[in-house]
Amino acid sequence: MKTKSIIRRITFASVALVLCGIAFAMIGTYWVIYDRSMQDNEKRLNEQLAILAGSLIQPLWSFDSNAVKIIADTYSAHEDVVYLKIFADIPGQPVYERDKVSNAKIAYKSKSIDYKDQTIGGVEIGISMNAYRDTLNNILWFGLGSAALISVFIIL
């Protein structure tokens, strides 16, 4: 009788130890991936701002609102872009503005548009964080499923 009790205690202690190890590994992995995804998002925002600002120099300089609209519509067609505002040298009067309804966390960034050492306008963008959230949730669920599966194999 005592043999079964000792074996049962060792089994449950082993399961608890393995689950704690898996939990620490999952928390560490989740934190590293979250931090990396935030850095990637910041880099992506900066790259997109630079490209968008560069492509808007000529249309803003020549007051070509049709070209600004085409560039802005093309850029804002991407599902992650939930906010886009382009303005000429007067920030309160946007040349183009698009604001999609989104429940997601949004990362905003802005950049001035310069031509010949003169600021001729600016651009503000907002990118949805849904893709990052979904990736992190998938990793979390995979880790929880793996922990449950390992626990079942140890108990059996």
N, C-alpha and C positions, 0 to 999 in steps of 0.2 A: 504494500500500500504506500509506504513512504517513497519507494522507487518511482512510482507514477507521479507523486506529488513533486519530487525533485526534478524529474524530467519535464513536467508541465511548467514549473517555475523557470527552468533553463530555457525552454522553448519560448515562453512569453518574454523573458528578458532579452533573448536573441531577437525576437520580432521587434521589441521596443527599441533596441539598439540599432537595428537595421533601419527602422523607420526614422529615428532621429538622424542617422547619417544621411539618409535620402533627403530628409527635410532640409538639413543644412546645405547639402549639395544643390538642391532645387532653389533655395533662397539665394545662394551665391550666384548660381547660373542666371537666375531671373534678374538679379541686380546688375550683373555684368551686361547682359543682353539689353536691359532697359537703358543703361548708361550709354552703351554703344549705339542704340537706335536713336537716342536723343542727339548724340554727336552727328550721326549720319543725317538726321533730319535738318540740323543746323547747317551742315555742309550743303545739303540739297537745296535748302532755301537760298543760301548765298549764291550758289551756282545759277539757280533759276532767276534770281533777281538780276544778276550780272547779264545773263543772256537777254532777258526781257528788257532791261534798261538799254542795252546796246542796240536792240532791234527797234526801239522807240525813238532813238535820237533824231534820225532824219525826218520821220513823220511829225514829231513835235516841233522841230526847227522850222519845217515848211508849213506848219499849221494844216497838215493833211489829216483831218479827223476821220476820213474814211479808212485810211491805212491804219490808223490807231485802232479803230473799231475792229478791223479784220485781224490784226495781230492779237488784240485783247480777246476777241471771241475764240480764236484758235487756241490760245493759251488757257483760257478759262473753261474750255470744253472738257478738260481732264477732270475726272471725278474727284480727285483729291483737292483741287483748287476750289475753295468755298468762298473766297473773298478776293476781289481784285479792284484796285482803284488807281487810276492814272490821272495825274493832274499836270497842267502846264505850270508856269512860274507862279501862279496864284493858287496856293494849296486849298483854299476854301471852295474853289470852283473846279470840280473834277471834269476831265475830258471824257472819261469812261469810268463807270462804276458798276460792279456786279457783286451781289451778295446773295449767295445761295443759303437756304435754310439748312442748318445742320445741328444735330444734337451732340456731335463729337467735340472732343477737345481740339482746339485750333491753335496752331502756331503762327504768329504774325511776324512780319518783317517788312521793312521799308528801305528804300534807296533813292537817293537823288539822281537825276539824269543830267549829266553835264556835257556841254559841247563847247569846245574852245575856251576852257577855263571859266565857263559861265554856266550856272545852274538854269536849265530851261524847263525843268519839271521834276516829277518824282513818281514813284510807283510803290504801292503797298499791296502785299499779298498775304493771304491766309490759307494755310494748308491743313487739311484734316489729318488727325492723328489716328484714324480708324485702322489703317493698314498696320501700324505699329502695335496698336492695342490687340488686334486680332492675332498677330504673330505671337505676342507675349502670352495671350490666353491659350493658344494652341500648345505652347511649350509647357505652360502650367498644367493643363489637363493631361498631357502626355506623361509628365512627371508623376502626377497623382495616380494615374492608371498604372504606371510601372510600379509604384510603391505598393499599390493594392495587390497587384499580381505577385510580386516578390513575397509579400506577407502571406498570401494564400499558400504559395509553394513551401514556405518555411513551416507553416502550421501543419500542413499535411505531411 
